[in-house]
Amino acid sequence: MTTMKKTSLRQNVASTQRDWYLIDAANMPLGKVAVEAVKRIKGKHRVDFTPHVDGGDYVVIINAEQVKLTGNKEATKMYYRHSGQIGKLKSMNVAELRAKKPAMIIEKAVSGMLSKNKLRPEQMKRLRVVVGADHQYNAQKPETITLSF
């Protein structure tokens, strides 16, 4: 007669092997790309996922300038930043941000989907967003993730 183990798996960050994943954002909706990236960065796809442990993987997103937004979001979705001084609220829409910093669109979407706690800065360091198809992370041999749309 076999007995069942009554303890659950607990992730150990020191012994965790962090993998690399590659997502091609060309002609893909922003939300689908961001959700898949967050799942890999947080480590929710792993068997030993532990919510309070930062045990996720690295994600490289290429072709950031070609990510799609549905509806009229290109003109109406606004991004805000504030310097902390009175009257210094700056705003720009997606079209303006895409012209200046196209990688920032994906970074802000992923950052907004991550948990708002002490783990978020370290998790965001594992996100690499690249404009264009050429990237410098070939040595890490990232596994390609194909998204369906």
C-alpha positions in Angstrom: 0.0 0.0 0.0 1.4 3.4 -1.0 0.9 6.5 1.0 0.3 9.9 -0.5 2.7 12.7 0.2 1.0 15.3 2.3 3.3 18.2 1.6 3.1 20.5 -1.4 6.0 21.4 -3.7 7.8 24.6 -2.6 10.0 26.4 -5.0 13.7 27.1 -4.1 15.0 30.1 -6.0 18.7 29.1 -5.5 18.2 25.8 -7.3 15.8 27.1 -10.0 16.8 26.8 -13.6 15.6 29.9 -15.4 14.7 29.2 -19.1 14.5 31.8 -21.9 11.5 32.2 -24.1 11.1 34.2 -27.4 7.8 35.8 -28.4 7.3 37.3 -31.8 4.8 40.2 -31.4 4.4 41.0 -35.1 0.7 41.4 -36.0 -0.3 40.0 -32.6 -2.7 41.8 -30.2 -1.0 43.5 -27.3 -3.0 41.7 -24.7 -2.2 38.2 -25.9 1.5 39.0 -26.0 1.5 40.6 -22.5 -0.5 37.8 -20.9 1.9 35.1 -22.3 4.9 37.1 -21.2 3.5 37.6 -17.6 2.7 33.9 -17.3 6.4 33.1 -18.1 7.9 35.9 -16.0 5.9 35.0 -12.9 6.5 31.3 -13.4 2.9 30.2 -13.4 3.6 27.7 -16.2 5.9 25.7 -13.9 4.9 22.7 -11.8 6.6 24.2 -8.7 5.0 27.6 -8.9 4.9 29.4 -5.5 3.2 32.8 -5.5 5.5 34.5 -3.0 8.7 33.3 -4.7 10.3 35.0 -7.7 10.9 31.9 -9.7 9.9 32.8 -13.3 11.8 32.7 -16.5 13.3 35.2 -19.0 11.1 36.5 -21.9 12.4 38.2 -25.0 9.8 39.9 -27.2 10.8 40.9 -30.7 9.1 43.1 -33.3 7.7 45.3 -30.6 6.8 48.1 -33.1 4.4 45.8 -35.0 2.2 44.9 -32.1 -1.5 45.5 -32.8 -4.2 47.2 -30.8 -7.9 46.5 -31.5 -10.5 49.1 -32.0 -9.6 52.8 -31.9 -7.0 52.4 -29.1 -4.2 53.7 -31.3 -5.7 57.3 -31.0 -7.7 57.1 -27.8 -5.6 55.1 -25.3 -3.5 57.5 -23.3 -0.3 57.1 -21.2 0.4 59.5 -18.4 3.5 60.5 -16.4 3.9 63.1 -13.7 7.1 64.8 -12.5 5.7 65.5 -9.1 5.5 69.3 -9.6 2.2 71.1 -10.0 1.0 71.3 -13.6 3.6 68.9 -14.9 1.3 66.0 -16.1 2.4 64.8 -19.5 0.3 62.6 -21.7 0.7 60.9 -25.0 -1.4 58.4 -27.0 -0.3 55.1 -28.4 0.5 56.5 -31.8 2.9 59.1 -30.3 4.5 56.5 -28.0 4.9 54.0 -30.9 6.8 56.7 -32.9 9.2 57.5 -29.9 9.6 54.3 -27.9 7.7 51.3 -29.3 9.1 48.9 -26.7 7.5 51.0 -23.9 4.0 49.9 -25.1 4.7 46.3 -24.3 6.7 47.1 -21.1 3.8 49.1 -19.7 1.3 46.4 -20.5 3.4 43.7 -18.9 4.1 45.9 -15.8 0.4 46.6 -15.3 -0.4 42.9 -15.4 2.3 41.9 -12.8 1.4 41.8 -9.1 2.0 45.1 -7.4 4.4 44.0 -4.7 8.2 43.8 -4.0 8.7 41.1 -6.6 7.7 43.3 -9.6 11.0 45.2 -10.1 13.0 41.9 -10.2 10.4 40.3 -12.5 10.5 43.3 -14.9 14.3 42.9 -15.2 13.6 39.5 -16.8 11.6 41.1 -19.6 13.6 42.0 -22.7 11.7 43.9 -25.4 13.4 44.4 -28.8 12.5 46.6 -31.7 13.0 44.6 -34.9 13.6 40.9 -35.5 17.3 40.9 -34.6 18.1 40.4 -30.9 21.3 39.8 -28.9 20.0 36.8 -26.9 20.8 34.0 -29.3 23.5 32.6 -27.0 20.8 31.8 -24.4 19.0 29.6 -26.9 15.4 30.9 -26.2 12.5 28.6 -26.9 10.1 30.1 -29.4 6.5 30.5 -28.2 3.9 30.6 -31.0 0.7 32.5 -30.1 -2.5 31.8 -31.9 -4.8 34.6 -33.1 
